[in-house]
Amino acid sequence: MKRILVPTDFSEEAHHAYEVAVSIARKAGAGIKLLHVVEGVTSYSPSFSATGDVITPNNMQHVYVLQLMEAMKAQMNQFIKSVDHEGVGVVQEVDVDRPVSKIRRTIKEDDVDLVVMGSKGSSGLDEFLIGSNTEKVVRTADCPVLTVKHRHPNFNVREIVLASDFKREVRYAMERFKDFQALFGARLHLVYINTPGAFESSGNLHTKLDDTAQKYDLQNYSVNVYNDVIEEDGILNFANDIRADLIMMATHGRTGLAHLLSGSIAEDLVNHTTIPVLTFPLK
Protein backbone atom coordinates (compact mmCIF):
# COMPACT_ATOMS: atom_id res chain seq x y z
CA MET A 1 0.00 0.00 0.00
CA LYS A 2 1.80 3.09 -1.25
CA ARG A 3 -0.86 5.52 -2.48
CA ILE A 4 -3.92 6.55 -0.45
CA LEU A 5 -6.58 8.86 -1.88
CA VAL A 6 -8.75 10.97 0.46
CA PRO A 7 -11.55 12.86 -1.31
CA THR A 8 -12.66 15.79 0.84
CA ASP A 9 -15.50 18.29 0.96
CA PHE A 10 -13.96 19.83 4.12
CA SER A 11 -16.77 18.37 6.26
CA GLU A 12 -16.32 16.87 9.71
CA GLU A 13 -16.67 13.38 8.23
CA ALA A 14 -13.95 14.13 5.67
CA HIS A 15 -11.69 15.27 8.52
CA HIS A 16 -12.29 11.95 10.29
CA ALA A 17 -11.33 10.11 7.09
CA TYR A 18 -8.15 12.18 6.76
CA GLU A 19 -7.12 11.30 10.33
CA VAL A 20 -7.66 7.61 9.65
CA ALA A 21 -5.73 7.82 6.37
CA VAL A 22 -2.76 9.40 8.16
CA SER A 23 -2.75 6.56 10.73
CA ILE A 24 -2.80 3.94 7.97
CA ALA A 25 -0.14 5.77 5.93
CA ARG A 26 2.22 5.83 8.92
CA LYS A 27 1.89 2.07 9.37
CA ALA A 28 2.18 1.28 5.67
CA GLY A 29 4.79 3.87 4.68
CA ALA A 30 2.31 5.32 2.18
CA GLY A 31 1.67 8.80 0.81
CA ILE A 32 -1.68 10.61 0.72
CA LYS A 33 -3.40 12.67 -1.94
CA LEU A 34 -6.17 14.98 -0.76
CA LEU A 35 -8.65 15.67 -3.53
CA HIS A 36 -11.36 18.33 -3.59
CA VAL A 37 -13.69 18.48 -6.57
CA VAL A 38 -15.72 21.60 -7.32
CA GLU A 39 -18.97 20.44 -8.88
CA GLY A 40 -21.45 22.36 -11.00
CA VAL A 41 -18.97 24.92 -12.34
CA THR A 42 -17.82 25.11 -15.95
CA SER A 43 -14.04 25.28 -16.05
CA TYR A 44 -12.22 27.87 -18.13
CA SER A 45 -10.85 26.43 -21.37
CA PRO A 46 -10.32 28.47 -24.55
CA SER A 47 -11.50 26.91 -27.82
CA PHE A 48 -10.76 27.68 -31.47
CA SER A 49 -13.03 28.65 -34.35
CA ALA A 50 -12.86 27.23 -37.87
CA THR A 51 -10.71 30.23 -38.87
CA GLY A 52 -8.29 29.63 -36.01
CA ASP A 53 -9.47 32.51 -33.83
CA VAL A 54 -9.39 31.96 -30.07
CA ILE A 55 -12.84 31.93 -28.48
CA THR A 56 -12.85 32.55 -24.74
CA PRO A 57 -15.76 32.07 -22.33
CA ASN A 58 -17.44 34.98 -20.60
CA ASN A 59 -14.74 36.95 -18.75
CA MET A 60 -16.82 37.28 -15.60
CA GLN A 61 -17.31 33.53 -15.47
CA HIS A 62 -13.57 33.06 -15.96
CA VAL A 63 -12.80 35.39 -13.07
CA TYR A 64 -15.38 33.64 -10.87
CA VAL A 65 -13.90 30.20 -11.56
CA LEU A 66 -10.36 31.41 -10.85
CA GLN A 67 -11.41 33.07 -7.60
CA LEU A 68 -13.33 29.98 -6.53
CA MET A 69 -10.36 27.72 -7.23
CA GLU A 70 -8.04 29.98 -5.26
CA ALA A 71 -10.46 29.99 -2.31
CA MET A 72 -10.69 26.18 -2.40
CA LYS A 73 -6.89 25.87 -2.50
CA ALA A 74 -6.60 28.11 0.56
CA GLN A 75 -9.20 26.00 2.36
CA MET A 76 -7.31 22.86 1.33
CA ASN A 77 -4.09 24.24 2.85
CA GLN A 78 -5.89 24.77 6.16
CA PHE A 79 -7.43 21.30 5.94
CA ILE A 80 -4.01 19.69 5.48
CA LYS A 81 -2.67 21.44 8.58
CA SER A 82 -5.66 20.36 10.69
CA VAL A 83 -4.13 16.89 11.22
CA ASP A 84 -0.60 16.15 12.42
CA HIS A 85 0.82 14.29 9.42
CA GLU A 86 4.48 14.43 10.39
CA GLY A 87 6.36 11.69 8.55
CA VAL A 88 3.57 11.26 5.98
CA GLY A 89 3.79 12.89 2.56
CA VAL A 90 0.57 14.72 1.66
CA VAL A 91 -0.15 16.29 -1.72
CA GLN A 92 -3.28 18.14 -2.76
CA GLU A 93 -5.39 18.63 -5.85
CA VAL A 94 -8.36 20.90 -6.49
CA ASP A 95 -10.28 20.38 -9.72
CA VAL A 96 -13.56 21.21 -11.46
CA ASP A 97 -15.41 18.05 -12.43
CA ARG A 98 -18.06 15.56 -11.37
CA PRO A 99 -16.78 14.12 -8.05
CA VAL A 100 -17.28 10.40 -8.71
CA SER A 101 -15.87 10.62 -12.25
CA LYS A 102 -12.81 12.51 -11.00
CA ILE A 103 -12.25 10.06 -8.14
CA ARG A 104 -12.44 7.06 -10.46
CA ARG A 105 -10.07 8.70 -12.95
CA THR A 106 -7.58 9.58 -10.18
CA ILE A 107 -7.65 5.99 -8.89
CA LYS A 108 -6.62 4.78 -12.33
CA GLU A 109 -4.13 7.50 -13.25
CA ASP A 110 -2.37 7.57 -9.86
CA ASP A 111 -2.52 3.80 -9.34
CA VAL A 112 -4.26 4.31 -5.99
CA ASP A 113 -4.14 1.40 -3.53
CA LEU A 114 -6.80 2.60 -1.09
CA VAL A 115 -9.51 5.26 -0.95
CA VAL A 116 -10.52 6.57 2.48
CA MET A 117 -13.79 8.51 2.53
CA GLY A 118 -16.03 10.06 5.14
CA SER A 119 -19.71 9.19 5.14
CA LYS A 120 -22.73 10.78 6.75
CA GLY A 121 -24.94 7.81 5.96
CA SER A 122 -28.58 8.02 4.92
CA SER A 123 -31.80 6.12 5.35
CA GLY A 124 -35.34 5.79 4.11
CA LEU A 125 -36.45 7.75 1.05
CA ASP A 126 -33.28 9.90 0.97
CA GLU A 127 -31.18 6.75 0.66
CA PHE A 128 -33.30 5.44 -2.21
CA LEU A 129 -33.63 8.67 -4.19
CA ILE A 130 -30.28 10.35 -3.62
CA GLY A 131 -27.61 7.98 -2.43
CA SER A 132 -24.22 9.52 -1.80
CA ASN A 133 -20.93 10.00 -3.57
CA THR A 134 -19.40 7.59 -1.06
CA GLU A 135 -21.88 4.86 -2.02
CA LYS A 136 -21.18 5.42 -5.72
CA VAL A 137 -17.43 5.16 -5.14
CA VAL A 138 -17.91 1.98 -3.09
CA ARG A 139 -19.94 0.55 -5.99
CA THR A 140 -17.66 1.53 -8.86
CA ALA A 141 -14.07 1.98 -7.58
CA ASP A 142 -11.38 -0.37 -8.86
CA CYS A 143 -9.55 -0.46 -5.53
CA PRO A 144 -10.47 -1.01 -1.86
CA VAL A 145 -12.55 1.75 -0.27
CA LEU A 146 -12.58 2.42 3.48
CA THR A 147 -15.55 4.45 4.73
CA VAL A 148 -15.43 6.29 8.05
CA LYS A 149 -18.19 8.09 9.95
CA HIS A 150 -16.74 8.97 13.33
CA ARG A 151 -13.45 10.20 14.69
CA HIS A 152 -10.68 7.65 15.26
CA PRO A 153 -7.68 9.77 16.35
CA ASN A 154 -5.50 6.69 16.80
CA PHE A 155 -6.98 4.27 14.30
CA ASN A 156 -6.04 0.88 15.68
CA VAL A 157 -7.71 -2.26 14.37
CA ARG A 158 -7.72 -5.34 16.61
CA GLU A 159 -10.90 -7.21 15.62
CA ILE A 160 -11.91 -7.53 11.95
CA VAL A 161 -15.13 -9.06 10.64
CA LEU A 162 -14.87 -10.62 7.18
CA ALA A 163 -18.44 -11.29 6.05
CA SER A 164 -18.97 -13.28 2.85
CA ASP A 165 -20.77 -16.19 1.22
CA PHE A 166 -17.23 -17.56 0.65
CA LYS A 167 -17.88 -18.58 -2.92
CA ARG A 168 -15.09 -18.77 -5.48
CA GLU A 169 -15.20 -15.05 -6.32
CA VAL A 170 -13.85 -14.08 -2.90
CA ARG A 171 -10.41 -15.31 -3.96
CA TYR A 172 -9.90 -12.05 -5.88
CA ALA A 173 -10.12 -10.07 -2.65
CA MET A 174 -8.63 -12.43 -0.08
CA GLU A 175 -4.99 -11.39 -0.48
CA ARG A 176 -5.91 -7.72 -0.03
CA PHE A 177 -7.91 -8.58 3.07
CA LYS A 178 -4.95 -10.54 4.45
CA ASP A 179 -2.65 -7.57 3.78
CA PHE A 180 -4.94 -5.28 5.76
CA GLN A 181 -5.12 -7.77 8.63
CA ALA A 182 -1.33 -8.09 8.67
CA LEU A 183 -0.87 -4.30 8.63
CA PHE A 184 -2.59 -4.04 12.01
CA GLY A 185 -1.78 -7.48 13.42
CA ALA A 186 -5.53 -7.95 13.93
CA ARG A 187 -7.64 -11.03 14.54
CA LEU A 188 -9.84 -12.00 11.58
CA HIS A 189 -13.36 -13.31 12.21
CA LEU A 190 -14.84 -15.11 9.19
CA VAL A 191 -18.62 -15.03 9.41
CA TYR A 192 -21.39 -16.52 7.29
CA ILE A 193 -24.87 -15.13 7.97
CA ASN A 194 -27.38 -17.98 7.89
CA THR A 195 -30.83 -16.66 6.93
CA PRO A 196 -34.22 -18.41 6.66
CA GLY A 197 -34.32 -17.79 2.91
CA ALA A 198 -30.96 -19.48 2.28
CA PHE A 199 -30.58 -21.76 5.26
CA GLU A 200 -27.78 -24.31 5.45
CA SER A 201 -26.76 -26.63 8.25
CA SER A 202 -24.21 -25.18 10.66
CA GLY A 203 -21.99 -28.23 10.15
CA ASN A 204 -21.75 -27.71 6.39
CA LEU A 205 -21.08 -24.01 6.81
CA HIS A 206 -18.34 -24.52 9.39
CA THR A 207 -16.70 -26.98 7.00
CA LYS A 208 -16.88 -24.38 4.19
CA LEU A 209 -15.29 -21.73 6.41
CA ASP A 210 -12.56 -24.08 7.65
CA ASP A 211 -11.75 -25.02 4.04
CA THR A 212 -11.55 -21.33 3.10
CA ALA A 213 -9.17 -20.58 5.97
CA GLN A 214 -6.89 -23.45 5.01
CA LYS A 215 -7.00 -22.68 1.29
CA TYR A 216 -5.83 -19.10 1.82
CA ASP A 217 -3.46 -19.93 4.69
CA LEU A 218 -5.20 -17.60 7.12
CA GLN A 219 -3.58 -16.91 10.48
CA ASN A 220 -5.03 -15.60 13.75
CA TYR A 221 -8.67 -16.16 12.79
CA SER A 222 -11.99 -17.60 13.94
CA VAL A 223 -14.85 -19.15 11.94
CA ASN A 224 -18.43 -18.24 12.77
CA VAL A 225 -21.96 -19.03 11.61
CA TYR A 226 -24.47 -16.41 12.73
CA ASN A 227 -28.24 -16.79 12.39
CA ASP A 228 -30.35 -13.76 11.55
CA VAL A 229 -33.34 -12.73 9.45
CA ILE A 230 -31.34 -10.77 6.82
CA GLU A 231 -27.64 -10.62 6.01
CA GLU A 232 -27.11 -6.95 6.82
CA ASP A 233 -28.61 -7.24 10.30
CA GLY A 234 -26.61 -10.39 10.95
CA ILE A 235 -23.33 -8.73 10.01
CA LEU A 236 -24.06 -5.68 12.16
CA ASN A 237 -25.20 -7.74 15.15
CA PHE A 238 -22.19 -10.06 14.94
CA ALA A 239 -19.80 -7.11 14.58
CA ASN A 240 -21.31 -5.46 17.65
CA ASP A 241 -21.18 -8.71 19.62
CA ILE A 242 -17.42 -9.06 19.16
CA ARG A 243 -16.76 -5.29 19.39
CA ALA A 244 -15.31 -5.19 15.89
CA ASP A 245 -13.08 -2.31 14.82
CA LEU A 246 -13.59 -2.95 11.10
CA ILE A 247 -15.93 -4.80 8.74
CA MET A 248 -14.52 -6.10 5.45
CA MET A 249 -16.62 -7.17 2.49
CA ALA A 250 -16.26 -7.86 -1.21
CA THR A 251 -18.75 -6.22 -3.56
CA HIS A 252 -19.79 -7.09 -7.10
CA GLY A 253 -20.07 -3.40 -8.03
CA ARG A 254 -23.34 -3.74 -9.92
CA THR A 255 -24.75 -0.60 -11.51
CA GLY A 256 -27.95 0.48 -13.20
CA LEU A 257 -30.98 -1.81 -13.14
CA ALA A 258 -29.03 -4.80 -11.80
CA HIS A 259 -27.99 -2.73 -8.78
CA LEU A 260 -31.52 -1.41 -8.26
CA LEU A 261 -33.01 -4.90 -8.29
CA SER A 262 -30.38 -6.69 -6.22
CA GLY A 263 -29.27 -3.92 -3.87
CA SER A 264 -25.91 -4.08 -2.18
CA ILE A 265 -25.26 -5.30 1.34
CA ALA A 266 -21.94 -3.44 1.35
CA GLU A 267 -23.60 -0.11 0.50
CA ASP A 268 -26.30 -0.73 3.11
CA LEU A 269 -23.61 -1.32 5.72
CA VAL A 270 -21.80 1.87 4.73
CA ASN A 271 -25.05 3.74 5.27
CA HIS A 272 -26.17 2.16 8.51
CA THR A 273 -23.20 1.14 10.66
CA THR A 274 -20.92 3.34 12.73
CA ILE A 275 -18.07 0.82 12.33
CA PRO A 276 -15.59 1.57 9.51
CA VAL A 277 -16.23 -0.60 6.44
CA LEU A 278 -13.59 -1.75 3.94
CA THR A 279 -14.98 -2.89 0.59
CA PHE A 280 -13.15 -4.53 -2.28
CA PRO A 281 -14.61 -4.84 -5.81
CA LEU A 282 -14.89 -8.25 -7.44
CA LYS A 283 -14.37 -7.40 -11.10
ZIKANOR-V569784 format. One record per helix or strand of 3 or more residues. SS is the DSSP state (alpha for helix, beta for strand). FROM is the first residue (numbers start at 1). TO is the last residue. If there is no record, write none. Layout:
ss	from	to
SS	FROM	TO
SS	FROM	TO
This chain:
ss	from	to
beta	3	7
alpha	12	28
beta	31	38
alpha	59	81
beta	90	96
alpha	99	109
beta	114	118
alpha	124	129
alpha	133	140
beta	144	148
beta	159	163
alpha	168	184
beta	187	194
alpha	196	198
alpha	202	215
beta	221	227
alpha	231	241
beta	246	251
alpha	256	262
alpha	265	272
beta	277	281
